[in-house]
Amino acid sequence: MRTRIDPGFHPKQEEFRRSQARFRNFIAGTRSGKTYAAARVFYEEICREIHTHGDRFLHYWIVSPDYPLGKVAMREVFEAIPAVHRKKWLQSSKELYLYPNALIEFKSGENPERLVGVKLRGAWIDEAARCRRAVWVYVRQRLTDYSGWCLFSTTPLGRNWYYEEICRRGDPSDTLYDPAYFNVHCRSVDNPHIPAEEIEAARRQLPPRYFQRDYEASLDAFHGQVYDGFDRTTHLLVEGSPLPVFHRVEAGLDFGFTNPVCLLVGGITHDDSIILVDEVYQSGLLPEQLIEIVVEKTRQWNISLVHADPEDPSSIEQLRQAGVPVVAARKDILTGIRQVATVLNMHPTTLQPRLHISPVCRNLINEISTYRWMENRDGKTADRPAPNQNDHACDALRYLVMGALARTPAFDCIEQPDMAGDIFL
C-alpha cells in the first residue's frame, strides 16, 4: 500500500516529511504540529515498507516517556491510519496490527531495560527529550538488524543527552554532524494554524525561559532546572588546561547495577574550591569489578576519602575491606542541593565560582544541565527533584560536595535539615 498522507502540512512539517535521512528529528515548540506530523510520517514510512516487502512481517515501536504521554501519540496514530488498514487492536498489550502483516507496539520509556528482544524496521520516539538516554540506546540496538529508521519529535529540555546525541548529529555546522541525521527546528509561530495573537499573549504572560523553551523550541532555555546557575562557559575547564596543586582529593560514589554506578573525583584547592577531574559512569558492574575500579582510581588520584551512597552499607563495607577510605555520605537531599548551588554561584569576593568541571566528566555535565524539579499538575515546581530522571552523577556530586565542605570550616552555606529527604527519594 502506498499513500500520500497530508498535502496540508505546513512548510516545517513538509520539510520533515521530505527528508530521506535515516534519523529525522523534529525539534518543536508547543502547538507546532510535531506529534501530528510525526504520526503521519511514521505511517507513511510503514506504507512504503509494506509496498516493498509485501506480506513479510514488519515490526515497529512508538516509544513515549510514560503511558500518559503516550496517549497523545496513540490518538494521533489512530487518526492517521484509516480504519480499513487496521487489522486488530489489543488494548491490554498496546499492539496495533495492520494489513497484511505489520505490527505497531506502543511502549513506555519508564523502564528502558524492558525495551529488548525484538528486531525493528522502524521506530518513533515522541517527547524524546523527556526520555532517558537509555531509551535511545535500547531502541538503537533494536534497529540494527534491518538498518532501521527512527523519528524523533519533542520540545527540547536544554542541552541534555538528546541535544548531544541527536541534535548535534543533525546540525551540519557541528563537529559531530552525521548525514544519517536530519533536524527540523519548528517554532510555534511557524504553524500558520496558530493565531499570532495567542503566541504574543504567551510571550507577554510567560517568563522568558518558559516562552523560549515552549514556544521557540530553544535548546538553551530550560525552566524547572535545579542547578539553573550552571553555565558551560563559566563552570567548564578549558580542555587541556593544567590543573592546580590540590590540598586534597575526595570522591563521591553513587551505587547502581541496572542504573549506572557513578564515581566523581574532585580536587579541593587551598582556597576550598572544588575541581571535578574524573568520572566513572557505567551500568552492569559486578561488585568485584566496581571494587577494582574504585581501588584503581583511589591510587591514581591519591583520594583521601570517598563519600558513598549510604543506602548500600554492604558495598561500603566491601570497599573498606579492599583498603578504600570510604564513609557513608549524608543523605540530606535539599541541603546538598543548596550546597552544590552555592559553590556553583559566583563568590562575592573573587567573582569566580567555587566549582569547576573538567570536560571529561561528560555524564555529569549532561545531568547537571537537565536535573529538574518535580512539577505538579498545574505545572508549578515542587521543592524536590523529579523522580525517574538521570540523576546518578548529580547524586555523586552532592555526596562529594557535602562531604568535602563538611571538612571546610570556612564554608558559608546556611544548612537547613532536609526532613523530607528519606521520604521522597
C-alpha positions in Angstrom: 0.0 0.0 0.0 1.4 3.4 -0.9 -0.1 6.6 0.4 0.4 10.4 0.4 -0.5 11.4 4.0 -1.3 15.1 4.2 -0.9 17.6 1.5 -1.9 20.3 4.0 1.3 20.1 6.0 2.8 23.5 6.8 6.4 24.1 5.4 8.3 22.8 8.5 6.2 19.6 8.7 6.7 19.1 4.9 10.5 19.6 5.4 10.4 16.8 8.0 8.3 14.5 5.7 10.5 15.0 2.6 13.8 14.2 4.3 15.4 10.9 3.3 17.6 10.8 6.4 17.6 7.6 8.5 17.1 9.5 11.7 14.7 12.5 11.4 14.4 14.9 14.3 11.5 17.4 14.8 12.5 20.0 17.4 9.4 21.9 18.0 7.5 24.4 20.1 4.1 23.8 21.6 1.2 23.5 19.1 3.6 23.4 16.2 2.1 20.2 15.0 5.1 17.9 15.9 3.0 14.9 17.0 0.5 15.4 14.2 3.3 15.4 11.6 5.4 12.6 13.2 2.4 10.2 13.4 1.6 10.7 9.7 5.2 10.4 8.5 5.5 7.3 10.7 2.5 5.7 9.0 3.7 6.8 5.6 7.1 5.1 6.1 5.3 1.9 7.2 3.2 2.0 4.0 6.3 2.3 1.9 7.8 -0.7 3.5 4.6 -2.7 3.1 4.7 -1.9 -0.6 8.3 -3.0 -0.8 8.1 -6.2 1.4 4.6 -7.4 0.7 3.3 -9.7 3.3 6.6 -10.1 5.2 6.3 -9.4 8.9 7.2 -5.8 9.8 7.6 -4.7 13.4 7.6 -1.1 14.7 7.7 0.7 18.0 6.3 4.0 19.2 8.0 5.0 22.5 6.9 7.8 24.9 8.4 8.8 28.2 5.4 7.1 30.0 2.0 5.8 29.2 0.1 9.0 30.0 2.2 11.0 27.5 2.0 8.0 25.1 -1.8 8.6 24.8 -1.2 11.7 22.7 0.9 9.8 20.2 -1.6 6.9 20.2 -4.5 9.2 19.4 -2.7 10.8 16.5 -1.7 7.4 15.1 -5.3 6.2 15.2 -6.4 9.4 13.4 -3.7 9.0 10.8 -4.3 5.3 10.0 -7.6 4.6 8.1 -9.8 2.0 9.8 -9.7 -0.2 6.7 -6.0 -0.6 7.2 -6.3 -1.7 10.9 -6.3 -5.4 11.3 -6.6 -5.8 15.1 -6.1 -3.7 18.2 -5.0 -5.4 21.5 -5.7 -2.9 24.3 -4.0 -4.9 27.1 -0.7 -5.1 25.3 -1.0 -1.9 23.3 -0.5 -3.7 20.0 -1.9 -2.5 16.7 -1.8 -4.9 13.7 -2.1 -3.6 10.2 -2.9 -5.4 6.9 -1.3 -7.5 5.6 1.3 -8.3 8.4 2.7 -5.3 10.2 2.7 -4.7 14.0 3.0 -1.3 15.8 3.7 -1.6 19.6 3.2 1.4 21.9 6.0 1.3 24.5 6.8 3.3 27.7 10.3 4.5 28.4 9.9 4.4 32.1 11.9 1.1 32.3 14.3 1.3 29.4 15.8 -2.1 30.2 12.5 -3.7 29.1 13.0 -2.3 25.5 14.6 -5.5 24.3 14.1 -8.8 22.5 12.9 -7.8 19.0 14.2 -6.6 15.6 12.6 -3.4 14.4 12.1 -1.9 10.9 11.5 1.5 12.4 10.6 3.5 15.5 9.2 6.8 16.6 10.3 8.3 20.0 7.8 11.0 21.0 8.8 13.7 23.5 12.3 12.3 23.1 14.0 15.0 25.3 11.9 13.8 28.3 13.1 10.2 27.9 16.2 8.9 29.5 19.2 8.4 27.3 18.9 4.6 27.8 15.7 4.6 25.8 17.6 5.7 22.7 20.4 3.2 23.5 18.0 0.3 23.6 15.9 1.4 20.6 19.0 2.0 18.5 20.0 -1.6 19.2 16.6 -2.9 18.1 17.2 -1.1 14.7 20.5 -2.8 13.9 19.4 -5.9 12.1 17.4 -4.2 9.4 19.3 -0.9 9.4 16.0 0.5 10.7 14.9 4.2 10.8 13.7 6.4 13.7 11.7 9.6 14.0 12.1 12.0 17.0 9.6 14.6 18.0 9.9 16.8 21.1 10.0 20.1 22.8 13.6 20.4 24.0 14.7 20.4 27.6 18.1 22.1 27.4 21.4 20.6 26.3 20.8 17.1 27.6 21.7 13.7 26.0 19.0 14.4 23.3 20.9 17.6 22.3 24.3 15.9 22.4 23.4 12.7 20.6 20.6 13.6 18.3 20.5 17.4 17.7 24.3 17.8 17.3 24.5 15.0 14.8 21.8 16.6 12.7 23.5 20.0 12.6 25.7 20.4 9.5 27.8 23.1 11.3 28.6 20.8 14.3 31.7 18.7 14.6 29.5 15.7 15.4 27.5 16.1 12.2 26.3 12.8 10.6 24.4 12.9 7.4 22.2 10.0 8.6 20.6 12.6 11.0 18.4 15.5 10.0 16.9 18.3 12.1 13.9 20.4 11.6 13.6 23.3 14.1 10.0 24.5 14.3 8.7 27.3 16.4 5.1 27.7 17.4 4.8 30.7 15.1 5.8 28.5 12.2 2.5 26.8 12.4 0.1 29.0 10.4 -2.9 27.5 12.1 -2.0 29.0 15.4 -3.3 32.6 15.8 -0.4 35.0 16.1 -2.1 36.9 18.9 -2.1 33.7 21.0 1.6 33.4 20.7 2.1 37.1 21.5 -0.1 36.7 24.6 2.1 33.9 25.7 5.2 36.0 25.2 3.8 38.7 27.4 2.5 36.4 30.1 5.2 33.8 30.5 8.7 34.2 32.0 11.2 34.4 29.1 12.7 31.0 29.8 9.3 29.4 29.6 8.4 31.1 26.4 11.8 30.4 24.8 11.6 26.7 25.6 7.9 26.1 24.9 7.2 28.4 22.0 10.6 29.0 20.4 11.9 25.4 21.0 15.1 26.9 22.3 17.8 24.4 23.3 19.3 26.9 25.7 16.1 27.5 27.8 15.1 25.1 30.4 12.6 26.0 33.2 12.5 23.9 36.3 16.2 23.3 36.3 17.6 22.5 39.7 21.0 24.0 39.0 20.0 26.9 36.9 23.2 28.7 37.8 25.2 26.2 35.9 26.8 27.7 32.8 29.1 25.8 30.5 31.3 28.9 29.7 31.7 29.7 33.4 32.0 26.2 35.0 33.7 24.0 32.5 37.5 24.0 32.4 39.2 24.6 29.1 40.1 21.3 27.6 43.8 20.5 28.2 44.3 23.3 30.7 46.7 22.4 33.6 45.3 21.5 36.9 46.3 23.4 40.1 48.0 21.8 43.1 45.3 20.2 45.2 45.2 20.4 49.0 43.4 17.0 49.0 41.4 14.8 46.6 38.0 13.3 47.5 35.3 11.5 45.7 31.5 10.9 45.6 30.1 7.5 44.8 26.5 6.5 43.8 26.0 2.8 43.6 24.0 1.0 40.9 23.8 -2.0 38.6 20.9 -1.6 36.2 21.2 2.1 36.8 24.8 3.2 36.3 27.4 3.4 39.0 28.9 6.9 39.2 32.2 7.9 40.8 33.2 11.5 40.7 36.7 12.6 41.7 37.2 16.1 42.9 40.3 18.1 43.8 40.0 20.6 46.6 42.3 23.6 46.3 43.9 25.6 49.1 41.1 28.2 48.8 38.5 25.4 49.2 37.3 25.4 45.6 36.4 22.0 44.1 37.5 20.9 40.6 35.9 17.7 39.2 38.7 16.0 37.4 37.5 12.4 36.6 34.3 10.3 36.2 33.3 6.7 36.1 29.8 6.1 34.8 28.9 2.5 33.9 26.0 0.1 34.2 26.2 -3.6 34.9 29.3 -3.6 37.1 29.7 -6.6 39.3 30.8 -5.9 42.9 34.3 -7.1 42.3 34.6 -5.0 39.1 33.4 -1.9 41.0 35.9 -2.5 43.8 38.7 -2.9 41.3 37.8 0.4 39.6 37.5 2.4 42.8 40.8 1.0 44.2 42.5 2.0 40.9 41.0 5.5 40.9 42.0 5.9 44.6 45.6 5.1 43.8 45.6 7.2 40.6 44.4 10.3 42.3 45.5 9.7 45.8 41.9 10.0 47.1 41.8 10.7 50.8 38.1 9.9 51.3 35.2 8.5 49.2 31.7 9.7 50.2 29.4 6.8 49.2 25.7 6.3 48.9 24.5 5.4 52.4 21.7 3.2 51.0 24.2 0.4 50.3 26.2 -0.4 53.6 27.2 -3.8 52.3 29.1 -2.3 49.3 30.6 0.4 51.6 32.0 -2.4 53.8 33.4 -4.3 50.8 35.2 -1.2 49.7 36.5 -0.6 53.2 37.9 -4.2 53.3 39.6 -3.6 50.0 41.5 -0.7 51.5 39.4 2.2 50.1 39.0 5.1 52.6 35.2 5.3 52.4 32.4 6.7 54.5 28.6 6.8 54.2 27.6 10.1 52.7 24.9 12.3 54.1 21.5 11.8 52.5 20.1 15.3 53.1 19.0 16.0 49.6 17.8 19.6 49.8 20.7 20.6 51.9 23.0 19.0 49.5 21.4 20.8 46.5 21.7 24.1 48.3 25.4 23.4 48.9 26.1 22.5 45.3 24.1 25.6 44.1 26.3 27.7 46.5 29.6 26.5 45.1 28.2 27.0 41.5 27.4 30.6 42.4 29.9 33.4 41.9 31.8 34.2 45.1 31.3 37.8 46.1 35.0 38.5 46.7 36.7 36.5 43.9 33.8 36.8 41.4 34.5 33.2 40.5 32.5 30.0 41.2 33.9 27.5 43.7 33.1 24.5 41.5 34.7 23.8 38.1 34.2 20.7 36.0 36.6 19.0 33.6 35.2 18.2 30.1 36.0 14.5 30.8 33.0 14.4 33.2 30.6 14.2 30.3 27.8 12.5 32.1 27.9 14.9 35.0 27.7 17.8 32.5 24.7 16.3 30.8 22.9 15.5 34.0 23.6 18.8 35.8 22.3 20.7 32.7 18.9 18.9 32.9 18.4 17.9 36.5 14.9 19.3 37.2 12.4 19.9 40.0 9.2 17.9 40.1 6.2 19.7 38.6 2.7 19.4 40.0 -0.5 19.1 37.9 -0.6 22.9 37.4 3.0 23.0 36.0 4.4 24.6 39.1 7.7 23.2 40.5 7.7 21.4 43.9 10.6 21.7 46.3 12.0 18.3 45.5 13.7 16.8 42.4 11.6 15.0 39.9 11.6 11.1 40.1 12.7 8.9 37.3 15.4 11.1 35.8 19.0 10.6 35.1 20.5 11.8 38.4 23.3 9.4 39.3 26.1 11.9 38.7 24.1 14.6 40.4 23.8 12.3 43.5 27.5 11.6 43.4 28.2 15.3 43.1 26.0 16.0 46.1 27.8 13.4 48.2 31.2 14.8 47.3 30.3 18.5 47.8 28.6 17.9 51.2 31.4 15.6 52.4 34.2 17.8 51.3 32.7 21.0 52.6 31.9 19.4 55.9 35.7 19.4 56.4 35.9 23.1 55.4 35.0 25.2 58.4 35.0 28.5 56.4 32.3 27.3 54.0 29.5 29.8 54.2 26.4 27.8 53.3 23.4 28.0 55.6 22.3 24.5 56.3 18.6 23.5 56.8 17.7 20.0 57.8 16.1 18.1 54.9 13.1 16.5 56.7 11.6 15.1 53.5 14.8 13.5 52.1 14.2 10.0 53.3 10.5 10.1 52.2 10.5 11.1 48.6 13.8 9.5 47.4 
